[in-house]
Amino acid sequence: MKRWIQSGMTVLLAVSFVLLSGFRTQTIIHDDGSETQDVLKVAATAQGQESLKSDADEFQKRNYMVMDYSNDNGEGFRALKTITNEGANKSSVDRVVHKTHDGLLCTTYYIDYAYTPQSIAELRWGKPMPENGVDLEYIVSFPSGTGVTCNSTKADEQGSTYMWRLRNDVPSAIRLQATVWHKLFIYIALLLIILWVLIVFFMEHKRRNVISWKQAAHLRRLEGLFLLIPLCIVAYMGYEYYVGTHITAGSLAKVSQQQQEELVERREEDKKVQEADTRPEIATDDADTTDMKTEIADIAGALRRLNQSYQNGELTGDEARRQARDLIQQMESLKQGSTGLSQANQEIIRQVLGRLLREANRIGQGDASRSLQNATNQQGNDTGAADTAGTPTKSQHAGTEQNDSHSRSDAGEATTVTEGE
């Protein structure tokens, strides 16, 4: 390709990147093996910009650096995330690019991805922002000197940048194979080969000047051993060249393993995001539960004091029932106010309030039984006085025992309320 054509394509792609469409994502492969995902989303309307806020929040929860961004197409945000070489060896940032080989001399990147309408959601890219006839511009950038074969229609060969313009209504395949050569290690390997060859030449020159036949034979054996070192380096370079430029069954097995690891990482990531979303609700729920427990404890204490006053005869039945009805109304209000709590807390509060309600209702019933018991005791006392003066009758003994039993029953119920509290 002529030089002026390459320069023209470079300028054309540079201008297209300046005038970006509404939704662009780019994976940048660095020389050191680390990766950066750059997601740009802008909208021309205020409604579209408002809808982008939720996407920006999602990227921020997933540890992206989110920045405000604006260009000729509108305003929005830019999300950046870079992972180190160690992290990039395990999986890619955006689940599209995979590594099939990562060696000293080269690293191979492989893409065989089918873009569908569900891809944006599966890749955690938020909502599509259709503009200029496409829903997404996907770009992959490699260091200069990378050997790439792909089905991209737009490519900047000089900068190793490749772009796909994708639409949801037209499923497309993204295919790419790229070999990034680690020039420093290649130069070191070539330098070692040259160094060892020079050492062998020096040994051969020394051997020819040696008079002793045994010493000359020993130097010849050393020369053979030294020649094995550059041969091993050349063999390793040939191996790396083959695995770095060919997709084999082992390479595809590595891709499948990475996809499984990415699935596990995605589930863990979603779990962390979900925990981050529910943490404020849990904190609010705990605060509300604490306040409600305090109110329940106050009601239980008031009910216990009311029960004691009623048993001691300090309150009449009507007064006790009236105060009990007030406490019942407070309990009903608490039960209605517990609808915003979690299901477990609601169930516990309902159980406690249920016991307190039964105790409050029992206070009114206890007044009727106590009146009936007093009448029975009075009748027994009259009968005993008519028969024998100063001698207690059986009905008096029965009344006394029944009163004691009733008092013990009320005390037991009050203890139950205190424990439920």
C-alpha positions as semicolon CSV with decimal commas, in nm:
position;residue;x (nm);y (nm);z (nm)
1;M;0,000;0,000;0,000
2;K;0,132;0,344;-0,090
3;R;0,250;0,578;0,181
4;W;-0,002;0,850;0,106
5;I;-0,290;0,600;0,126
6;Q;-0,175;0,485;0,471
7;S;-0,148;0,845;0,589
8;G;-0,496;0,922;0,454
9;M;-0,649;0,621;0,633
10;T;-0,478;0,723;0,957
11;V;-0,619;1,076;0,933
12;L;-0,964;0,937;0,845
13;L;-0,970;0,707;1,148
14;A;-0,839;0,982;1,374
15;V;-1,122;1,211;1,262
16;S;-1,378;0,931;1,311
17;F;-1,253;0,878;1,668
18;V;-1,291;1,250;1,740
19;L;-1,646;1,254;1,604
20;L;-1,751;0,949;1,800
21;S;-2,096;0,794;1,782
22;G;-2,313;0,759;2,089
23;F;-2,167;0,429;2,210
24;R;-1,808;0,316;2,165
25;T;-1,600;0,061;2,351
26;Q;-1,232;0,003;2,298
27;T;-0,993;-0,259;2,432
28;I;-0,633;-0,140;2,429
29;I;-0,359;-0,403;2,447
30;H;-0,035;-0,261;2,585
31;D;0,321;-0,374;2,523
32;D;0,355;-0,511;2,876
33;G;0,050;-0,734;2,834
34;S;-0,187;-0,523;3,044
35;E;-0,524;-0,423;2,905
36;T;-0,743;-0,115;2,925
37;Q;-1,112;-0,101;2,847
38;D;-1,236;0,240;2,739
39;V;-1,615;0,280;2,717
40;L;-1,756;0,608;2,588
41;K;-2,128;0,692;2,594
42;V;-2,276;1,029;2,499
43;A;-2,626;1,153;2,414
44;A;-2,744;1,468;2,241
45;T;-3,071;1,507;2,436
46;A;-3,128;1,577;2,803
47;Q;-3,345;1,265;2,832
48;G;-3,070;1,049;2,688
49;Q;-2,813;1,202;2,921
50;E;-3,040;1,131;3,217
51;S;-3,068;0,765;3,116
52;L;-2,688;0,738;3,105
53;K;-2,657;0,808;3,478
54;S;-2,760;0,454;3,571
55;D;-2,498;0,314;3,331
56;A;-2,231;0,538;3,484
57;D;-2,326;0,414;3,832
58;E;-2,296;0,052;3,719
59;F;-1,948;0,111;3,576
60;Q;-1,842;0,286;3,895
61;K;-1,961;-0,006;4,107
62;R;-1,741;-0,235;3,896
63;N;-1,429;-0,029;3,977
64;Y;-1,416;0,170;3,653
65;M;-1,285;0,524;3,662
66;V;-1,580;0,731;3,538
67;M;-1,531;1,082;3,397
68;D;-1,765;1,335;3,240
69;Y;-1,718;1,359;2,864
70;S;-1,860;1,570;2,581
71;N;-1,803;1,597;2,206
72;D;-1,993;1,710;1,897
73;N;-2,248;1,430;1,947
74;G;-2,353;1,532;2,298
75;E;-2,259;1,480;2,660
76;G;-2,212;1,168;2,866
77;F;-1,935;0,980;3,042
78;R;-1,618;0,787;2,978
79;A;-1,535;0,474;3,180
80;L;-1,178;0,342;3,202
81;K;-1,045;0,028;3,363
82;T;-0,692;-0,110;3,340
83;I;-0,578;-0,448;3,466
84;T;-0,218;-0,552;3,512
85;N;-0,030;-0,812;3,317
86;E;-0,100;-1,075;3,585
87;G;-0,471;-1,008;3,578
88;A;-0,482;-0,989;3,200
89;N;-0,322;-1,332;3,177
90;K;-0,626;-1,484;3,346
91;S;-0,904;-1,314;3,154
92;S;-0,982;-1,013;2,941
93;V;-1,149;-0,694;3,059
94;D;-1,458;-0,710;2,842
95;R;-1,490;-1,086;2,783
96;V;-1,435;-1,054;2,408
97;V;-1,057;-1,078;2,374
98;H;-0,887;-1,398;2,491
99;K;-0,525;-1,502;2,520
100;T;-0,423;-1,830;2,364
101;H;-0,051;-1,792;2,433
102;D;0,155;-1,573;2,660
103;G;0,527;-1,641;2,631
104;L;0,858;-1,463;2,650
105;L;0,876;-1,375;2,283
106;C;0,511;-1,316;2,190
107;T;0,152;-1,308;2,311
108;T;-0,143;-1,420;2,100
109;Y;-0,489;-1,263;2,127
110;Y;-0,792;-1,436;1,983
111;I;-1,148;-1,317;1,915
112;D;-1,432;-1,529;1,783
113;Y;-1,738;-1,350;1,916
114;A;-2,095;-1,348;1,785
115;Y;-2,258;-1,010;1,845
116;T;-2,632;-1,039;1,917
117;P;-2,895;-0,801;2,062
118;Q;-2,818;-0,950;2,407
119;S;-2,442;-0,893;2,384
120;I;-2,440;-0,545;2,538
121;A;-2,624;-0,669;2,847
122;E;-2,408;-0,983;2,875
123;L;-2,088;-0,780;2,852
124;R;-2,209;-0,535;3,123
125;W;-2,198;-0,237;2,887
126;G;-2,530;-0,092;2,997
127;K;-2,784;0,024;2,738
128;P;-2,709;0,080;2,368
129;M;-2,695;0,438;2,239
130;P;-2,784;0,411;1,868
131;E;-2,640;0,685;1,651
132;N;-2,508;0,720;1,297
133;G;-2,683;0,398;1,199
134;V;-2,509;0,170;1,452
135;D;-2,566;0,065;1,812
136;L;-2,203;0,007;1,902
137;E;-1,856;0,078;1,770
138;Y;-1,618;-0,186;1,902
139;I;-1,247;-0,106;1,867
140;V;-0,936;-0,311;1,947
141;S;-0,594;-0,143;1,958
142;F;-0,257;-0,320;1,967
143;P;0,101;-0,196;1,993
144;S;0,276;-0,111;1,670
145;G;0,431;-0,406;1,491
146;T;0,152;-0,647;1,587
147;G;0,064;-0,911;1,331
148;V;-0,314;-0,911;1,292
149;T;-0,564;-1,098;1,075
150;C;-0,930;-1,005;1,122
151;N;-1,261;-0,941;0,946
152;S;-1,277;-0,572;1,040
153;T;-1,387;-0,341;0,759
154;K;-1,209;-0,040;0,911
155;A;-0,848;-0,074;1,014
156;D;-0,554;0,154;1,080
157;E;-0,261;-0,071;0,999
158;Q;-0,003;0,177;1,112
159;G;-0,151;0,203;1,461
160;S;-0,289;-0,153;1,473
161;T;-0,642;-0,029;1,545
162;Y;-0,943;-0,227;1,420
163;M;-1,309;-0,130;1,442
164;W;-1,646;-0,299;1,393
165;R;-1,969;-0,101;1,350
166;L;-2,239;-0,320;1,502
167;R;-2,618;-0,311;1,492
168;N;-2,856;-0,505;1,711
169;D;-3,085;-0,598;1,424
170;V;-2,792;-0,742;1,226
171;P;-2,605;-1,012;1,424
172;S;-2,238;-1,003;1,332
173;A;-1,925;-1,207;1,396
174;I;-1,609;-1,047;1,529
175;R;-1,303;-1,249;1,435
176;L;-0,944;-1,155;1,505
177;Q;-0,609;-1,316;1,567
178;A;-0,320;-1,094;1,674
179;T;0,038;-1,171;1,774
180;V;0,213;-0,909;1,981
181;W;0,588;-0,956;1,957
182;H;0,795;-0,878;2,266
183;K;1,082;-0,708;2,092
184;L;1,300;-0,672;2,400
185;F;1,307;-1,047;2,464
186;I;1,359;-1,118;2,096
187;Y;1,660;-0,887;2,091
188;I;1,796;-1,050;2,406
189;A;1,758;-1,397;2,251
190;L;1,937;-1,287;1,931
191;L;2,211;-1,126;2,138
192;L;2,263;-1,450;2,332
193;I;2,286;-1,648;2,009
194;I;2,546;-1,411;1,867
195;L;2,739;-1,412;2,197
196;W;2,754;-1,791;2,215
197;V;2,862;-1,820;1,851
198;L;3,145;-1,575;1,916
199;I;3,249;-1,779;2,221
200;V;3,257;-2,092;2,007
201;F;3,469;-1,914;1,743
202;F;3,711;-1,801;2,013
203;M;3,735;-2,157;2,150
204;E;3,796;-2,296;1,800
205;H;4,077;-2,045;1,745
206;K;4,232;-2,143;2,078
207;R;4,200;-2,515;1,998
208;R;4,398;-2,480;1,678
209;N;4,690;-2,328;1,868
210;V;4,696;-2,602;2,131
211;I;4,982;-2,855;2,099
212;S;4,837;-3,122;2,330
213;W;4,605;-3,363;2,150
214;K;4,407;-3,439;2,469
215;Q;4,348;-3,070;2,543
216;A;4,235;-3,011;2,183
217;A;3,984;-3,298;2,209
218;H;3,850;-3,157;2,535
219;L;3,800;-2,812;2,375
220;R;3,618;-2,975;2,083
221;R;3,373;-3,138;2,324
222;L;3,318;-2,805;2,498
223;E;3,250;-2,641;2,163
224;G;2,980;-2,898;2,091
225;L;2,818;-2,842;2,429
226;F;2,827;-2,464;2,383
227;L;2,665;-2,494;2,042
228;L;2,366;-2,668;2,204
229;I;2,273;-2,344;2,386
230;P;2,204;-2,131;2,074
231;L;2,036;-2,430;1,914
232;C;1,796;-2,454;2,213
233;I;1,728;-2,081;2,191
234;V;1,650;-2,109;1,819
235;A;1,425;-2,411;1,884
236;Y;1,236;-2,220;2,152
237;M;1,194;-1,924;1,920
238;G;1,055;-2,156;1,654
239;Y;0,813;-2,306;1,906
240;E;0,692;-1,963;2,016
241;Y;0,650;-1,856;1,656
242;Y;0,431;-2,156;1,581
243;V;0,206;-2,137;1,889
244;G;0,192;-1,757;1,858
245;T;0,070;-1,758;1,499
246;H;-0,151;-2,070;1,490
247;I;-0,477;-2,153;1,664
248;T;-0,464;-2,515;1,772
249;A;-0,689;-2,743;1,977
250;G;-0,487;-2,653;2,284
251;S;-0,542;-2,282;2,215
252;L;-0,919;-2,331;2,193
253;A;-0,909;-2,532;2,516
254;K;-0,742;-2,235;2,685
255;V;-1,016;-2,006;2,551
256;S;-1,284;-2,238;2,691
257;Q;-1,109;-2,242;3,029
258;Q;-1,090;-1,863;3,032
259;Q;-1,459;-1,839;2,952
260;Q;-1,541;-2,061;3,250
261;E;-1,321;-1,848;3,475
262;E;-1,485;-1,534;3,341
263;L;-1,828;-1,679;3,418
264;V;-1,726;-1,738;3,780
265;E;-1,572;-1,390;3,803
266;R;-1,886;-1,239;3,655
267;R;-2,103;-1,409;3,917
268;E;-1,875;-1,291;4,196
269;E;-1,877;-0,941;4,049
270;D;-2,258;-0,938;4,033
271;K;-2,273;-1,064;4,390
272;K;-2,048;-0,780;4,509
273;V;-2,254;-0,525;4,317
274;Q;-2,574;-0,667;4,464
275;E;-2,429;-0,652;4,814
276;A;-2,326;-0,292;4,751
277;D;-2,680;-0,214;4,636
278;T;-2,847;-0,377;4,937
279;R;-2,604;-0,253;5,202
280;P;-2,775;0,088;5,249
281;E;-3,114;-0,086;5,269
282;I;-2,981;-0,325;5,531
283;A;-2,843;-0,036;5,735
284;T;-3,178;0,145;5,717
285;D;-3,359;-0,178;5,798
286;D;-3,142;-0,231;6,106
287;A;-3,204;0,126;6,224
288;D;-3,580;0,090;6,178
289;T;-3,575;-0,247;6,353
290;T;-3,386;-0,101;6,649
291;D;-3,640;0,181;6,686
292;M;-3,928;-0,064;6,665
293;K;-3,771;-0,292;6,926
294;T;-3,739;0,005;7,158
295;E;-4,110;0,089;7,115
296;I;-4,206;-0,274;7,172
297;A;-4,000;-0,281;7,492
298;D;-4,177;0,034;7,615
299;I;-4,520;-0,117;7,540
300;A;-4,424;-0,444;7,714
301;G;-4,308;-0,252;8,021
302;A;-4,630;-0,048;8,032
303;L;-4,834;-0,365;7,994
304;R;-4,645;-0,533;8,278
305;R;-4,700;-0,235;8,508
306;L;-5,068;-0,226;8,412
307;N;-5,103;-0,595;8,489
308;Q;-4,937;-0,553;8,830
309;S;-5,156;-0,252;8,918
310;Y;-5,464;-0,447;8,815
311;Q;-5,366;-0,753;9,022
312;N;-5,293;-0,536;9,324
313;G;-5,637;-0,376;9,300
314;E;-5,501;-0,028;9,227
315;L;-5,710;-0,007;8,906
316;T;-6,069;-0,102;8,841
317;G;-6,164;-0,331;8,556
318;D;-6,287;-0,047;8,335
319;E;-5,971;0,157;8,386
320;A;-5,750;-0,147;8,316
321;R;-5,945;-0,233;7,999
322;R;-5,928;0,129;7,880
323;Q;-5,551;0,147;7,926
324;A;-5,515;-0,197;7,767
325;R;-5,711;-0,075;7,461
326;D;-5,468;0,219;7,428
327;L;-5,174;-0,020;7,432
328;I;-5,348;-0,243;7,175
329;Q;-5,388;0,056;6,943
330;Q;-5,015;0,131;6,977
331;M;-4,936;-0,233;6,891
332;E;-5,157;-0,219;6,581
333;S;-4,981;0,097;6,468
334;L;-4,644;-0,073;6,513
335;K;-4,760;-0,376;6,316
336;Q;-4,868;-0,154;6,028
337;G;-4,538;0,036;6,040
338;S;-4,332;-0,286;6,011
339;T;-4,426;-0,342;5,645
340;G;-4,109;-0,167;5,526
341;L;-3,879;-0,409;5,715
342;S;-3,736;-0,735;5,591
343;Q;-3,954;-1,047;5,594
344;A;-3,762;-1,204;5,883
345;N;-3,784;-0,893;6,101
346;Q;-4,154;-0,855;6,020
347;E;-4,219;-1,213;6,131
348;I;-4,034;-1,166;6,461
349;I;-4,215;-0,839;6,537
350;R;-4,554;-0,999;6,456
351;Q;-4,483;-1,284;6,699
352;V;-4,385;-1,050;6,981
353;L;-4,679;-0,819;6,921
354;G;-4,912;-1,121;6,906
355;R;-4,807;-1,229;7,256
356;L;-4,849;-0,876;7,389
357;L;-5,195;-0,847;7,231
358;R;-5,307;-1,172;7,394
359;E;-5,181;-1,046;7,729
360;A;-5,361;-0,712;7,688
361;N;-5,687;-0,884;7,596
362;R;-5,652;-1,117;7,894
363;I;-5,656;-0,820;8,133
364;G;-6,023;-0,750;8,050
365;Q;-6,116;-1,115;8,077
366;G;-5,935;-1,140;8,408
367;D;-6,154;-0,859;8,552
368;A;-6,471;-1,056;8,476
369;S;-6,332;-1,374;8,628
370;R;-6,209;-1,178;8,930
371;S;-6,560;-1,028;8,983
372;L;-6,712;-1,373;8,954
373;Q;-6,455;-1,509;9,199
374;N;-6,525;-1,229;9,449
375;A;-6,897;-1,308;9,434
376;T;-6,825;-1,674;9,499
377;N;-6,599;-1,588;9,790
378;Q;-6,861;-1,354;9,936
379;Q;-7,126;-1,625;9,915
380;G;-6,894;-1,872;10,086
381;N;-6,815;-1,624;10,362
382;D;-7,184;-1,564;10,428
383;T;-7,253;-1,935;10,445
384;G;-6,961;-1,995;10,678
385;A;-7,068;-1,717;10,910
386;A;-7,416;-1,861;10,937
387;D;-7,287;-2,211;11,025
388;T;-6,983;-2,157;11,245
389;A;-6,833;-1,828;11,351
390;G;-6,458;-1,792;11,296
391;T;-6,434;-2,127;11,108
392;P;-6,344;-2,109;10,741
393;T;-6,566;-2,312;10,510
394;K;-6,463;-2,532;10,214
395;S;-6,582;-2,268;9,972
396;Q;-6,349;-2,014;10,138
397;H;-6,056;-2,253;10,103
398;A;-6,149;-2,313;9,740
399;G;-6,177;-1,940;9,672
400;T;-5,841;-1,870;9,833
401;E;-5,672;-2,144;9,630
402;Q;-5,839;-2,024;9,311
403;N;-5,723;-1,664;9,378
404;D;-5,369;-1,786;9,437
405;S;-5,384;-1,991;9,117
406;H;-5,516;-1,690;8,923
407;S;-5,237;-1,467;9,062
408;R;-4,971;-1,723;8,969
409;S;-5,120;-1,749;8,620
410;D;-5,108;-1,370;8,570
411;A;-4,754;-1,355;8,702
412;G;-4,652;-1,632;8,461
413;E;-4,805;-1,447;8,167
414;A;-4,626;-1,126;8,264
415;T;-4,298;-1,321;8,277
416;T;-4,374;-1,455;7,928
417;V;-4,420;-1,103;7,796
418;T;-4,093;-0,993;7,953
419;E;-3,908;-1,281;7,786
420;G;-4,073;-1,208;7,450
421;E;-3,957;-0,854;7,481
